[in-house]
Each structure stands twice: as C-alpha cells, then as structure tokens.
Amino acid sequence: MTDQRFPLFLCLLASLLLARPAAAEDYLSQADFLKQAFAAVTPEVKTLWLNNDHKQAATSIFGHAYNGMRVRYWQGDNSRRAWIVEEIGKERPISIGVITEGKEVKDVVILAFRESRGWEVKNRFFTEQFANATLTTDQNLDRKVDGITGATLSVRAVTSSVRWVLYLNSQLDLPAS
C-alpha cells in the first residue's frame, strides 16, 4: 500500500510546483527606458502635484481612487515627456512606461510585470496599439484597444494607465491660472 502512495505523492508535488505563480519579472530598468525616450541626455525628473480635479479624473479613469499625491515625469527640450506609472492588474502592480509627444502617445513599454498571468501585455503586438493615440474630451482613447484572452485585467490596467498619462500630459499644457 505504501508503494502505491509514493508515485501519487510525487505527482501531487510536481503539479504543485508547476502550478505556482510566476515570479515578478523586470523587463526594462527605469534608466534604460529613459535612454530610449531621450536619445541624448536624460532630463531631470519633474513632479506634478495632484489636486482634487486630478484625483477625480483618476477615479473616473481607473474606477478607483488614486492614492498618490504626485506623479513624476521627465521632459526634454521639446514636448517629449516620459512617464512611469504603476497600476494593479489583478493583485500586483504593473510598471508601465509611457512616452508622449504633444498630445499623442509615442510608445508604451512594460517595465515590470508582477502578476501570475496576463504577461502578454508586454509584447509589442499589444503595446503598439497605443502609438499615436490621443485622449477624447470624455477621457477615453481615440481608438479601440484589442484585448488579449486571459489577460483582461492586465489589458485594462495598461489601457487605464495610458489614459491617465494622457490626461496628466494635457494638464501640463494648460495655461497657468
């Protein structure tokens, strides 16, 4: 009887080891992302302090309150800006780099992915959908973003983060009151 339980135990152990969630994976460092965004010299980091209007917009965009008090970004000599934001996919944050120029997205890069599934959002076939995207007056993207089967929450996190960055980017271009 004992001899029959050992193979069963090994099968159970193997299935537990194979079913464990994937570890967090960093794809691109902040420094490397900024080198991609700004070919010459990386500009100094800037800070956008969030007011009540910003926080209300965040709640509308994300569907939940934004906990931060500020967002950091980098701006070159022209209208190019690089943003690094984090949003929860299902349970863990996804670090997302967004490069804007003027009112458009120039590039989206997943810097780190910490979820057990949905990692497909890091692929260029997904992130290239955001190229040249702009924000409509109702804070939506000007295009439909195709999802990925099995990565719905990750797709939603990345899409909301791009909308958030475009919103914040537009706030920097408003005349001072």
N, C-alpha and C positions, 0 to 999 in steps of 0.2 A: 504494500500500500504506500509506503514512504517513497519508493522508487517512482511511483506514478505522479506524486505531488511535485517532485523536483522539476521536471520539464514544464509543468503548469506554472510553477513559481517563476522559472526563467522567462517564460512567455509574458507573464504579467509584468515582470520587472522591465523587460525590453520595451513593452508597449508604453509603460510609464515614462521611460527615458526618451522615447521617440515623440511622445505627445507633449512634452514640456514646452512652454512658450519660448520663442526665440529671444535671445538676449538683445539688449539695446545695441544699435549699430550706428556709428558715426560714419557718414559718407564724405563729408567735406568740412574742414575746420572753418571757423569764422575768418581767420586770416586769409585762407585760400579763396573763400567766397569773395572777400573784399578785393583781392588781387584780380579776380575775374571781372568784378564790377568796375574797377578803376584801373585801367592798364598802367598808368604812370604811378602816381603816388597816392596811397590811401589817405583820404582826408580825415580830419579829426572827427570824432564822434560828436553828434549833437543830440539834444534832448527836447522832445515835445512833451510838455506837461499837459496832462489830460484835465479838461474842465468838465462840467456837468453835461454839456452838449455832446462832447466826445464820448462820454460814458453811456449816454442814452443811445447814441448811434451804435456803439459796441453791442449793447443789449439787443438792439434791433438786428444787427448783422449776425451775431453769434447765437442769439437765442438764450443768452445768459449774461449775467453781469460780468464786466471786465474788472479783474481785481487789481491791476496795476495802476500806479499813479503817473507813470511816464512811459514813453516809448523812445528808444534810441534809434538813431539813423545816421547815415553818412551821406554827405552831399559834396559832389565835385564842383568844379568851377562852372559847369553848365547846369542844366536842370536834372542831371542824373543823380538819383538817390538809391541807396541800398538800405534795406530794412531787414532785420532778423526778428521774427516773431515766433511765438510758440502757442500751439493750441492742442487741446486734448482730442485725440481720436476717439477711442473708446474709454480707455482708462489712463493712458500715459501721454505725455506731451510729445508733439512732433515739432522739431525745429525747422522753420521754413525761411529761406532767404528769398526776398523779392527785390528785383531791380526795376525801378521806374525811371522813365524819362518823359518829362512833360506830364501829360495826364494818362500815359499808357504804361502798361507792363512791358518790360523788355525781356525779363527772364524770371523764372521761378525755379528754385533748386531746393531739394530736401536735404538739409544739413545733417539731421539725425532723426532716426525713427526708433521708437522705443516700444511699440505695440507688438503683440504676437502675430497679428495678421493685418493685412492692408498695406504692406510694404511696397506694393506695386506702384503706389503714387510717386515713388522716387524715379521711376522710369521716364525718359524723355518723351515717349509717346503720350504720356499723360500731361506732364508739365508744359509741353509745347503748345497745348491748347490755350494757354493764358497769354501767349505772345500777342502784343498789340491790343490786349483787352483794355477797355475803359469802363468807368462806372456810370450808370444811368442816374437820372435825377432821383430815382427811388432806391438808390444804393445797391443795385443789382449789377451784375456784369452784363455787358452789351452782347453776350453770346451764351449759348448753352454749352456747358461742360459735360462731356460724356463721362459717365461713371465707370467703375470697374467692379465686376461681380465679386462679391466677398470683401470689398474694401469701401463700402458705403460710408462708414463713419470717418475714415481717413480722407476720402474724397471731399466730404462735407467740411472737414477741418481745414484742408488746404484751400478750398474754394472760399470759405468764410474768411480765412486769413488774407487772401489776395484782395477780397472786397474791403477788408479793414484797412489794409495798407493803402489802397487807392483812395479810400475816404480820408485817411490821415494825410496822405500826399496832397490832396485837394485843399485841406485846411491850411497847409503851409503856404499855399499860393494865394490865399485870401488877403485883401488889404488889411493892414492893422487898423483897429478901430479905437 
